[in-house]
């Protein structure tokens, strides 16, 4: 097991103290283990969502190719370059 030293802003420290005082968690270790587990769950959920989105986008590409709606490499790169240049000008 690894030990970490954590410095919290006052408002977070007050929250942690309150959670322990109200016996929402047995001690600081339990609270932090719970918090890290929640973050881990969120990260896994985000990864799953991104995978689903990617699968849908890939299927769109396959469907488009099956309909014969293909572009050659230079045409795609030119279109992407134009979008990039337009976005860069908006930021300037």
Residue frames as qw, qx, qy, qz and C-alpha x, y, z in Angstrom:
[[0.000, 0.890, 0.456, 0.000, 0.00, 0.00, 0.00],
 [0.428, 0.317, 0.007, 0.847, 1.23, 3.46, -0.85],
 [0.226, -0.719, -0.437, 0.491, 0.89, 6.56, 1.31],
 [0.290, 0.591, 0.258, 0.708, 0.17, 10.03, -0.08],
 [0.190, -0.438, -0.369, 0.798, 0.32, 13.43, 1.54],
 [0.129, 0.643, 0.575, 0.490, -2.55, 15.66, 0.43],
 [0.096, -0.248, -0.255, 0.929, -2.98, 19.40, 0.97],
 [0.078, 0.643, 0.729, 0.219, -6.56, 20.62, 0.72],
 [0.040, -0.437, -0.057, -0.897, -7.96, 24.13, 0.34],
 [0.166, -0.060, 0.619, -0.765, -9.80, 25.25, 3.48],
 [0.675, 0.068, 0.001, -0.734, -13.29, 24.71, 2.01],
 [0.768, 0.135, -0.602, -0.172, -12.46, 21.10, 1.09],
 [0.286, 0.158, -0.790, 0.518, -10.83, 20.48, 4.46],
 [0.396, -0.045, 0.408, -0.821, -13.96, 21.79, 6.19],
 [0.791, 0.099, -0.277, -0.537, -16.10, 19.47, 4.08],
 [0.628, 0.170, -0.747, 0.134, -13.91, 16.47, 4.92],
 [0.027, 0.131, -0.695, 0.706, -14.02, 17.34, 8.62],
 [0.584, 0.004, 0.168, -0.794, -17.81, 17.65, 8.47],
 [0.785, 0.129, -0.501, -0.340, -18.23, 14.30, 6.70],
 [0.492, 0.109, -0.789, 0.352, -16.17, 12.56, 9.36],
 [0.153, -0.083, 0.532, -0.828, -17.86, 14.45, 12.23],
 [0.691, 0.068, 0.027, -0.719, -21.29, 13.49, 10.85],
 [0.554, -0.175, 0.812, -0.045, -20.06, 9.88, 10.59],
 [0.735, 0.556, -0.078, -0.380, -20.72, 9.76, 6.84],
 [0.734, 0.432, -0.499, 0.162, -17.31, 8.06, 6.66],
 [0.839, -0.442, -0.230, 0.219, -15.41, 6.19, 9.34],
 [0.498, -0.624, 0.166, 0.579, -12.22, 8.13, 8.78],
 [0.172, 0.760, -0.310, -0.544, -10.21, 10.08, 6.24],
 [0.181, -0.254, 0.881, 0.355, -8.95, 6.93, 4.52],
 [0.350, 0.429, 0.832, -0.037, -12.47, 5.68, 3.82],
 [0.291, 0.825, 0.198, -0.442, -13.57, 9.05, 2.48],
 [0.084, 0.680, -0.530, -0.500, -10.62, 9.28, 0.10],
 [0.263, -0.037, 0.937, 0.228, -10.99, 5.68, -1.04],
 [0.375, 0.630, 0.649, -0.203, -14.63, 6.39, -1.81],
 [0.217, 0.843, -0.065, -0.488, -13.74, 9.60, -3.68],
 [0.056, -0.489, 0.745, 0.450, -11.06, 7.90, -5.76],
 [0.335, 0.216, 0.914, 0.080, -13.43, 5.03, -6.58],
 [0.363, 0.764, 0.416, -0.333, -16.03, 7.55, -7.78],
 [0.141, 0.766, -0.383, -0.497, -13.47, 9.26, -10.01],
 [0.211, -0.226, 0.902, 0.302, -12.40, 5.88, -11.38],
 [0.399, 0.484, 0.771, -0.105, -16.03, 5.05, -12.20],
 [0.298, 0.844, 0.101, -0.435, -16.44, 8.40, -13.97],
 [0.007, -0.612, 0.640, 0.465, -13.30, 7.83, -16.03],
 [0.289, 0.041, 0.939, 0.184, -14.44, 4.36, -17.07],
 [0.386, 0.673, 0.578, -0.253, -17.88, 5.71, -17.99],
 [0.206, 0.823, -0.196, -0.491, -16.28, 8.46, -20.11],
 [0.131, -0.391, 0.825, 0.386, -14.08, 5.89, -21.85],
 [0.366, 0.320, 0.874, 0.013, -17.11, 3.73, -22.62],
 [0.345, 0.808, 0.295, -0.375, -19.00, 6.73, -24.01],
 [0.086, 0.727, -0.475, -0.489, -16.01, 7.65, -26.18],
 [0.247, -0.127, 0.922, 0.271, -15.79, 4.09, -27.48],
 [0.396, 0.565, 0.710, -0.140, -19.49, 4.08, -28.35],
 [0.258, 0.854, -0.012, -0.452, -19.15, 7.43, -30.13],
 [0.063, -0.556, 0.703, 0.438, -16.12, 6.13, -32.03],
 [0.361, 0.151, 0.912, 0.122, -17.96, 2.96, -33.09],
 [0.388, 0.743, 0.478, -0.260, -20.85, 5.07, -34.41],
 [0.150, 0.828, -0.282, -0.461, -18.49, 7.36, -36.32],
 [0.210, -0.312, 0.859, 0.348, -16.69, 4.37, -37.84],
 [0.406, 0.410, 0.817, -0.013, -20.02, 2.90, -38.89],
 [0.320, 0.840, 0.149, -0.411, -20.96, 6.21, -40.53],
 [0.017, 0.663, -0.596, -0.453, -17.74, 6.02, -42.53],
 [0.303, -0.012, 0.934, 0.186, -18.40, 2.41, -43.54],
 [0.407, 0.637, 0.621, -0.206, -21.95, 3.27, -44.58],
 [0.223, 0.845, -0.131, -0.468, -20.70, 6.25, -46.57],
 [0.101, -0.458, 0.789, 0.397, -18.09, 4.10, -48.32],
 [0.377, 0.237, 0.895, 0.035, -20.72, 1.48, -49.11],
 [0.386, 0.792, 0.391, -0.266, -22.80, 4.20, -50.80],
 [0.664, 0.421, 0.239, 0.570, -19.76, 5.21, -52.85],
 [0.066, -0.978, -0.052, -0.190, -19.37, 8.55, -51.08],
 [0.804, -0.304, 0.026, 0.511, -15.60, 8.49, -50.89],
 [0.158, 0.971, -0.175, -0.027, -13.04, 11.27, -51.10],
 [0.816, 0.290, -0.285, 0.410, -9.41, 10.82, -52.00],
 [0.653, -0.409, -0.283, 0.571, -6.70, 11.68, -49.50],
 [0.299, 0.080, 0.059, 0.949, -5.62, 15.04, -50.96],
 [0.263, -0.557, -0.392, -0.683, -9.24, 16.27, -51.07],
 [0.651, -0.628, -0.423, 0.058, -9.80, 15.33, -47.43],
 [0.596, -0.274, -0.163, 0.737, -6.55, 16.97, -46.35],
 [0.124, 0.310, 0.210, 0.919, -7.40, 20.16, -48.27],
 [0.442, -0.650, -0.416, -0.457, -10.80, 20.33, -46.56],
 [0.703, -0.545, -0.332, 0.313, -9.25, 19.78, -43.12],
 [0.479, -0.023, -0.022, 0.877, -6.59, 22.40, -43.81],
 [0.089, -0.502, -0.297, -0.807, -9.29, 24.92, -44.77],
 [0.600, -0.677, -0.389, -0.173, -11.20, 24.23, -41.55],
 [0.702, -0.354, -0.216, 0.580, -8.01, 24.56, -39.52],
 [0.319, 0.181, 0.101, 0.925, -7.07, 27.84, -41.19],
 [0.284, -0.624, -0.354, -0.636, -10.57, 29.26, -40.65],
 [0.690, -0.631, -0.345, 0.085, -10.51, 28.30, -36.97],
 [0.623, -0.165, -0.109, 0.757, -7.04, 29.83, -36.57],
 [0.111, 0.391, 0.193, 0.893, -8.25, 33.12, -38.07],
 [0.478, -0.696, -0.394, -0.363, -11.19, 33.24, -35.66],
 [0.725, -0.528, -0.254, 0.362, -8.80, 33.04, -32.71],
 [0.521, 0.106, 0.020, 0.847, -6.55, 35.79, -34.02]]
